Amino acid sequence: MRYILLILLAAVCGYAAFFIGQIQPGNYVKIYAGSYVVELNLLGFILILLLTVLALYILLRLFGAAWKAPKSFSLWRSNSNKRKAADALGSGYLSLIKGDWRLAEKHLTTKSDASRIPYVNFLAAAQAAQEQGRMAQRDDYLNMAYQAAPKERLAIGLIKAKLHQSAGQYEQAEATLNDIADLGRKNAQFTAMLIQTYQHTGQWEKANGLMTTARKQSALPDAVLSDIANQGYRASLLGAQDFEQVWKSLPREQRQRIENVEVYADHLLRVGSNDAAEKLIRTSLKNGWSDHLAHLYGSLQTGKPAKLRRVVEGWLLARPENAELHLAAGQFAIYEKNLDLAKEYLQKAIELSQLPKAYSLLGSVYEALDDTAKALQLYRAGMVGLAETKKDQAATSSLSAAAEGELMPVLKNS
């Protein structure tokens, strides 16, 4: 309509301009309306005509505006609410970053019904609720997020699982991840979270089964994946029913890791496989050092204590300040019945590090040499290192008994 009026106005103006040169002062226009006759000057008529058209245009515009007023007001109100919702979402996230959980939840839920992305409001509000310890409200917000955007099931599921992980609810996190497994197989974040869930629930076989996929997707840094894999292999070794079978099934690089060697060597000593343990420890210490392996080496009971002591003395050349090696050398010297040499090594071990076992063994040496006072002094010193809460007499007795049970048969024969 607007364009039609403009065209008519332009046509009239063009017509008037065409005849403008022919207009004489005496020209007039007569308008007959029934029995009435209106006589106007031509220029006045043109002016009135223009004003009439302009007034008609304005009236039509006002009518159109009045007709559209309800819809325009509704649209204005909707846009205003959306702007307020966007501002509330921004304020909510800022409060979330600052750690003001209560204010964040208030901002995020105030205009959520007008938000363009309400599920984002609810997901952030769920985090704010969890940080306040309101788990039931958190779950309500998560359900509201899903209802607001059911097509975003993967994103909502990942956030939900992440919140469960943060709360230490790894079983729930696993259940949530399983619910979105059909959508998350090719998603790196899904793979990373599933591996971490298996890690915390001790499902190492499942975690290792995802390693290849995780590396292809770059789901986690290689260092993190390697650490999880190492934890898995170590856990499988610690929980093994058949140590030999599990040990042989480990990849070669895992059988060379010091942490795994320590576990297996300790097992060999418990079952009395001293020769196998000696070879394993000696080979491993050539590739990497471990004080625990040195300690285990000193616990070996074979028929060749002098040979083992010389091996230890060889290591001492490179590590003269290692207390565990001095302790091991002292133990082998006791097995050799060389008490003077044993005293020298054990005293050095105590000087370097107050090892309770060094105190107990040195006390046994002095007791074998009939120096009861010195032996008792060493037992008491060792007792402090073992358990400060025990009474001196009880600790001395138990420590002495332990030392005697281990080495007194050797000392009595020396």
C-alpha positions in Angstrom: 0.0 0.0 0.0 2.8 2.4 0.9 4.4 2.0 -2.5 1.1 2.4 -4.3 0.5 5.8 -2.6 4.0 6.9 -3.4 3.5 6.0 -7.0 0.2 8.0 -7.2 1.8 10.9 -5.5 4.7 10.8 -7.9 2.3 10.6 -10.8 0.3 13.7 -9.6 3.5 15.6 -9.1 4.7 14.7 -12.5 1.4 15.7 -14.1 1.5 19.0 -12.3 5.0 19.7 -13.3 4.1 18.9 -16.9 1.4 21.7 -16.9 3.1 24.1 -14.5 4.1 26.4 -17.3 0.5 26.6 -18.7 -1.1 27.7 -15.4 -2.5 31.2 -15.5 -3.5 33.3 -12.5 -7.2 33.0 -13.6 -7.3 29.2 -14.0 -9.6 27.4 -11.5 -11.0 24.0 -10.8 -14.7 23.3 -10.2 -15.7 20.3 -8.2 -19.3 19.1 -8.4 -20.7 17.1 -5.5 -24.5 16.7 -5.9 -26.1 20.1 -5.7 -22.9 21.6 -4.4 -20.1 23.2 -6.5 -16.7 24.0 -5.2 -14.5 26.3 -7.2 -10.8 26.4 -6.4 -7.8 28.1 -7.7 -5.7 25.5 -9.7 -2.6 26.0 -7.5 -4.7 25.7 -4.4 -6.4 22.6 -5.7 -3.0 21.0 -6.3 -1.8 21.9 -2.8 -4.9 20.5 -1.2 -4.6 17.3 -3.3 -1.0 16.9 -2.1 -2.0 17.5 1.5 -4.9 15.0 1.1 -2.6 12.3 -0.2 -0.1 13.0 2.5 -2.8 12.8 5.2 -4.2 9.6 3.7 -0.7 8.1 3.8 -0.2 9.1 7.4 -3.6 7.7 8.4 -2.8 4.4 6.7 0.5 4.2 8.4 -1.1 4.8 11.8 -3.7 2.2 11.1 -1.0 -0.3 10.1 1.0 0.4 13.2 -2.1 0.1 15.4 -3.0 -3.2 13.7 0.5 -4.6 14.3 0.9 -3.2 17.8 0.2 -6.4 19.7 2.6 -8.4 17.6 5.3 -5.7 17.7 5.0 -5.4 21.5 5.3 -9.2 21.8 8.3 -9.2 19.6 9.9 -6.3 21.5 9.2 -8.1 24.8 10.7 -11.3 23.5 13.8 -9.6 22.3 14.2 -7.7 25.5 13.9 -11.0 27.5 16.5 -12.6 25.3 18.9 -9.8 25.8 18.4 -10.0 29.6 18.8 -13.8 29.4 22.1 -13.4 27.5 23.3 -10.9 30.1 22.2 -13.3 32.9 24.0 -16.2 31.3 27.2 -14.1 31.0 26.9 -12.9 34.6 26.3 -16.5 35.7 29.4 -17.8 34.0 31.5 -15.0 35.5 30.2 -15.9 39.0 30.9 -19.5 38.3 34.5 -18.7 37.4 34.8 -16.6 40.5 33.5 -19.5 42.7 30.4 -17.7 43.8 28.2 -20.7 43.4 25.0 -19.3 44.9 25.0 -16.2 42.8 26.0 -18.2 39.7 23.0 -20.5 40.1 20.7 -17.5 40.6 21.9 -15.7 37.4 21.8 -18.9 35.4 18.2 -19.8 36.3 16.6 -16.3 36.4 15.9 -15.9 32.7 16.6 -19.5 31.5 13.2 -19.8 29.9 14.1 -16.9 27.5 17.6 -18.1 26.8 18.4 -19.0 23.2 20.4 -22.0 24.6 18.6 -22.9 27.9 20.4 -26.2 28.2 23.7 -24.3 28.6 22.1 -22.4 31.5 21.0 -25.7 33.1 24.3 -27.4 32.7 26.2 -24.5 34.3 23.6 -24.3 37.0 24.1 -28.1 37.7 27.8 -27.4 38.3 27.0 -24.5 40.7 24.5 -26.8 42.6 27.1 -29.6 42.9 29.7 -27.2 44.2 27.2 -26.3 47.0 26.6 -30.0 47.7 23.1 -30.0 46.4 23.2 -33.2 44.4 19.4 -33.6 44.0 19.1 -30.1 42.5 22.1 -30.9 40.3 20.3 -33.9 38.9 17.1 -31.8 38.3 19.1 -29.3 36.3 20.6 -32.0 34.2 17.2 -33.5 33.5 16.0 -30.0 32.5 18.9 -29.6 30.2 18.1 -32.8 28.4 14.4 -31.8 28.1 15.4 -28.5 26.7 17.7 -30.0 24.1 17.3 -33.8 23.6 19.4 -33.6 20.4 22.4 -32.5 22.5 22.4 -35.9 24.3 26.2 -36.3 23.8 27.2 -32.9 25.1 24.8 -33.2 28.1 25.9 -36.7 28.8 29.6 -35.7 28.8 29.0 -32.8 31.2 26.9 -35.1 33.4 29.6 -37.7 33.6 32.2 -35.0 34.3 30.2 -33.8 37.2 29.9 -37.4 38.5 33.6 -37.8 38.2 34.3 -34.5 40.1 32.0 -35.7 42.9 33.8 -39.1 43.0 30.8 -40.9 41.7 32.7 -43.0 39.2 30.1 -45.8 39.0 27.4 -43.2 38.0 29.9 -41.7 35.6 30.4 -45.0 33.9 26.7 -45.6 33.7 26.2 -42.2 32.1 29.0 -42.8 29.6 27.5 -46.2 28.7 24.2 -44.5 28.0 25.8 -42.2 25.3 28.3 -44.8 24.0 26.4 -45.0 20.7 27.2 -41.3 20.1 30.6 -41.1 21.8 32.6 -43.9 20.2 34.4 -41.4 17.9 34.6 -38.6 20.4 38.0 -38.0 22.0 36.5 -36.5 25.2 34.3 -39.5 25.6 37.2 -41.9 25.3 39.3 -39.9 27.7 36.6 -39.8 30.3 35.9 -43.5 30.0 39.5 -44.4 30.4 39.8 -42.2 33.5 36.6 -43.8 34.9 38.1 -47.3 34.4 41.3 -46.0 36.0 39.5 -44.9 39.2 37.3 -48.0 39.4 40.3 -50.4 38.9 39.0 -51.8 35.6 42.5 -52.0 34.1 41.8 -54.5 31.3 39.0 -52.2 30.0 41.3 -49.2 30.3 44.1 -50.9 28.4 41.6 -52.0 25.8 40.9 -48.4 24.9 44.6 -47.3 24.7 44.9 -47.7 20.9 41.7 -45.7 20.3 42.8 -43.1 22.7 46.2 -42.6 21.0 44.5 -42.4 17.6 42.1 -39.8 18.8 44.7 -37.9 20.9 42.2 -38.2 23.7 44.9 -37.6 26.4 48.6 -36.7 26.3 50.8 -39.6 25.6 52.5 -39.2 29.0 49.2 -39.5 30.7 48.1 -42.6 28.7 51.5 -44.2 29.4 51.1 -43.6 33.1 47.6 -45.1 33.1 48.9 -48.1 31.2 51.8 -48.5 33.7 49.3 -48.3 36.6 47.2 -51.0 35.0 50.0 -53.5 34.5 51.3 -52.9 38.0 47.8 -53.4 39.4 47.4 -56.7 37.4 50.7 -57.9 38.8 49.8 -56.9 42.4 46.5 -58.7 42.2 47.8 -61.8 40.4 46.8 -65.2 41.4 49.4 -66.8 39.2 52.4 -64.5 39.4 54.5 -66.4 36.8 51.8 -66.4 34.2 51.0 -62.7 34.7 54.7 -61.8 34.7 55.3 -63.6 31.4 52.3 -62.0 29.8 53.6 -58.5 30.5 55.1 -56.6 27.6 58.9 -56.6 27.6 59.1 -52.9 28.5 56.8 -53.5 31.5 59.0 -56.4 32.7 61.9 -53.9 32.7 60.2 -51.2 34.7 61.7 -51.0 38.2 58.3 -50.7 39.9 57.2 -54.0 38.4 60.5 -55.7 39.1 60.2 -54.7 42.8 56.8 -56.4 43.0 58.0 -59.6 41.2 61.2 -59.8 43.2 59.3 -59.5 46.4 57.1 -62.3 45.3 60.1 -64.5 44.4 61.6 -63.9 47.9 58.3 -64.8 49.6 58.1 -68.1 47.7 61.8 -68.9 48.4 63.1 -68.4 44.8 66.3 -66.7 46.0 68.4 -67.5 43.0 65.8 -66.2 40.5 65.3 -63.1 42.7 69.1 -62.5 42.8 69.5 -62.7 39.1 66.4 -60.5 38.4 67.5 -57.8 40.9 71.1 -57.8 39.7 70.1 -57.4 36.1 67.5 -54.7 36.8 69.9 -52.6 38.9 72.3 -52.4 35.9 69.6 -50.6 34.0 68.1 -48.4 36.7 68.6 -47.9 40.4 66.1 -48.7 43.2 66.8 -48.5 46.9 63.9 -51.0 47.4 65.6 -53.5 45.2 68.9 -53.0 47.0 67.0 -53.6 50.3 65.5 -56.8 48.8 68.9 -57.9 47.6 70.2 -57.7 51.2 67.3 -60.1 52.2 68.6 -62.9 49.9 69.4 -66.1 51.6 71.7 -68.2 49.5 74.7 -70.3 50.2 77.1 -67.7 48.7 76.9 -64.7 51.0 80.5 -63.7 50.3 79.8 -63.5 46.6 76.7 -61.5 47.1 78.6 -59.1 49.5 81.2 -58.5 46.8 78.4 -57.6 44.3 77.1 -55.1 46.8 80.5 -53.7 47.4 80.8 -53.2 43.7 77.6 -51.1 43.7 79.0 -49.2 46.7 81.9 -48.0 44.6 79.4 -46.0 42.6 77.1 -45.2 45.5 79.3 -45.0 48.6 76.6 -43.0 50.5 73.8 -45.4 49.9 72.5 -46.6 53.3 70.6 -49.6 51.9 73.7 -51.0 50.3 75.7 -50.7 53.5 72.8 -52.5 55.3 72.8 -55.3 52.6 76.6 -55.7 52.9 76.3 -55.8 56.7 73.6 -58.6 56.4 75.8 -60.7 54.1 78.8 -60.1 56.5 76.6 -61.6 59.3 75.8 -64.6 57.1 79.6 -65.0 56.6 80.0 -64.8 60.4 82.3 -61.8 59.9 80.9 -59.7 62.8 83.6 -57.0 62.7 82.9 -56.3 59.0 79.1 -56.5 59.7 79.5 -53.8 62.5 81.4 -51.5 60.1 78.7 -51.7 57.4 75.8 -51.5 59.8 77.2 -48.5 61.7 77.7 -46.7 58.3 74.1 -47.5 57.4 72.9 -45.9 60.6 75.2 -42.9 60.1 73.8 -42.3 56.6 70.1 -43.0 57.4 68.6 -44.2 60.7 67.3 -47.5 59.3 65.4 -49.4 62.0 66.6 -52.7 60.5 70.2 -51.6 60.8 69.7 -50.8 64.4 68.2 -54.2 65.1 70.8 -56.1 63.2 73.7 -54.2 64.9 72.0 -54.8 68.2 72.0 -58.5 67.5 75.7 -58.4 66.6 76.5 -56.7 69.9 74.3 -59.2 71.7 76.2 -62.0 70.1 79.4 -60.4 71.3 78.0 -60.3 74.8 77.7 -56.5 74.9 74.1 -56.5 76.2 74.1 -52.8 77.2 75.1 -51.7 73.7 72.6 -54.1 72.2 69.8 -52.7 74.3 70.7 -49.2 73.4 70.5 -50.0 69.7 67.3 -51.9 70.1 65.8 -48.8 71.8 67.0 -46.5 69.0 65.6 -48.8 66.4 62.3 -49.0 68.3 61.9 -45.2 68.0 62.2 -45.5 64.2 59.6 -48.4 64.0 56.9 -47.1 66.3 57.2 -44.1 68.5 53.9 -44.8 70.3 55.0 -48.2 71.7 56.5 -48.4 75.1 60.3 -48.8 75.2 60.3 -52.2 76.9 57.7 -53.8 74.5 59.3 -52.4 71.4 62.7 -53.5 72.6 61.5 -57.0 73.2 59.7 -57.3 69.8 62.6 -55.7 67.9 65.1 -58.0 69.6 62.9 -61.0 68.9 62.6 -60.1 65.3 66.3 -59.7 64.9 67.0 -63.0 66.7 64.5 -64.8 64.5 66.2 -63.6 61.4 69.9 -63.8 62.2 70.5 -65.3 65.6 71.0 -68.8 64.2 73.9 -67.3 62.3 75.2 -65.2 65.1 75.1 -68.1 67.6 77.3 -70.2 65.3 79.9 -67.4 64.8 
